[in-house]
Amino acid sequence: MKVIVDANIVFSGILNTKGKIGDLLINSHGLLDFIAPDFLRKEIRKHYNRLIKISGLSAAELVESEFQICKDITFISEEQVSDTNWLAAFDLVKDIDEKDVHYIAFTKQFDRKIWSGDKQLIKGLKRKGFHNFLSTDELFVVREAIKKRGR
């Protein structure tokens, strides 16, 4: 199963590699395929100092945490998204949080669900009829079912 991963999920994983989100991102190789826009890499770098402060990790430990969390995420150029999907995504997020346009454009372009813990985004998009989300708990159940099926 392919899933679009948003920034709050990746940040949560980086901050706690041993939590449920970290487990899903680190230990789902061959079971789940994670996709993210290249934009996410810039967001991680932009917030490095904040992540170090929040986590209490050294810079080297943060780099290792980021590597573990991101090693199985396929980062795709935003150029792969059609103008139509960018416009549709912007229309959905413009009054919620424009920074999420990348993730919603990817859900439209690649016809995949987004794994997000952004309650404001989820609530706002659900009001507009967009329900293409997976929660951490739902994704965990999906992964376990895939394991039981033997893939």
C-alpha positions in Angstrom: 0.0 0.0 0.0 1.3 3.4 -1.0 0.7 6.3 1.4 1.5 10.0 1.3 3.3 11.1 4.4 3.0 14.7 5.7 5.4 16.8 7.7 3.8 16.4 11.1 4.1 12.6 10.9 7.8 12.8 9.9 8.6 15.3 12.6 6.9 13.1 15.2 8.9 10.1 14.0 12.2 12.1 14.1 11.4 13.2 17.6 10.5 9.8 18.8 11.8 6.9 16.7 10.6 4.4 19.3 7.0 5.5 19.2 4.2 4.1 17.1 4.9 6.6 14.2 8.6 5.9 14.4 7.9 2.1 14.3 5.7 2.4 11.3 8.2 4.5 9.3 11.2 2.4 10.3 9.8 -1.1 10.3 7.4 -1.2 7.3 9.8 -1.8 4.5 8.2 -4.1 1.9 4.8 -3.7 3.6 4.0 0.0 3.1 5.4 2.4 0.6 5.7 6.0 1.9 5.7 8.9 -0.6 6.4 12.6 0.2 7.1 15.7 -1.8 10.7 17.0 -2.0 9.3 20.0 -0.1 9.4 18.0 3.1 13.2 17.7 3.0 13.4 21.5 3.0 10.9 21.7 5.9 13.0 19.3 8.0 16.2 21.3 7.4 14.3 24.6 8.1 13.3 23.3 11.5 16.5 21.5 12.5 17.3 23.9 15.4 13.8 23.6 16.7 13.9 19.8 16.5 17.2 19.7 18.4 15.8 22.0 21.1 12.5 20.0 21.4 14.1 16.6 21.3 17.2 17.2 23.4 19.2 15.3 20.8 22.6 16.4 19.6 22.9 17.4 16.0 24.5 14.1 15.1 21.7 12.2 16.9 19.1 14.2 15.0 20.8 13.4 11.7 20.7 9.7 12.6 17.1 9.9 13.6 16.2 11.7 10.4 18.0 9.1 8.4 16.2 6.2 10.1 12.8 7.9 9.7 13.3 9.0 6.0 15.3 6.0 4.6 12.2 4.3 3.3 10.3 7.4 2.1 10.3 8.0 -1.6 10.7 11.7 -2.1 9.1 12.9 -5.4 9.6 16.2 -7.2 6.6 18.5 -7.1 7.0 18.8 -10.9 5.3 15.4 -11.2 2.0 17.0 -10.1 -0.3 18.4 -12.8 -1.4 22.0 -12.7 -5.0 20.8 -12.3 -4.1 18.9 -9.1 -2.2 21.8 -7.7 -5.2 24.1 -8.3 -7.6 21.6 -6.8 -5.4 21.1 -3.8 -5.0 24.8 -3.2 -8.7 25.3 -3.4 -9.2 22.7 -0.7 -6.5 24.0 1.7 -6.5 27.8 1.1 -8.6 28.6 4.1 -7.2 25.9 6.3 -3.4 25.9 5.9 -1.8 26.7 2.5 1.5 24.9 3.6 -0.4 21.6 3.2 -1.1 22.1 -0.5 1.9 19.9 -1.4 0.5 16.8 0.5 -3.1 17.2 -0.8 -1.8 17.7 -4.4 0.1 14.5 -4.0 -3.0 12.6 -2.8 -4.8 13.8 -5.9 -1.9 13.2 -8.4 -1.1 9.7 -7.1 -4.6 8.7 -6.0 -3.4 7.8 -2.5 -4.4 8.5 1.1 -2.5 10.9 3.2 -1.2 9.8 6.6 -1.6 12.9 8.8 -2.0 13.7 12.4 -2.9 17.4 11.6 -6.3 17.6 13.3 -7.0 21.1 11.9 -6.3 20.0 8.4 -8.3 16.8 8.7 -11.3 18.5 10.2 -11.3 21.3 7.7 -11.0 19.0 4.7 -13.7 16.7 6.0 -16.1 19.6 6.1 -15.3 20.0 2.4 -16.0 16.3 1.6 -12.3 15.2 1.5 -11.9 12.0 3.5 -8.7 10.6 1.9 -6.8 10.2 5.3 -5.3 7.5 7.3 -4.6 7.9 11.0 -1.6 6.3 12.7 -3.8 3.7 14.3 -5.5 2.8 11.0 -2.2 2.5 9.3 -0.8 0.3 12.1 -3.8 -2.1 11.6 -3.3 -2.1 7.8 0.4 -3.0 8.3 -0.4 -5.8 10.7 -3.0 -7.2 8.3 -0.5 -7.2 5.5 2.0 -9.0 7.7 -0.6 -11.7 8.5 -1.4 -12.2 4.9 2.2 -12.8 4.2 2.2 -9.8 1.9 
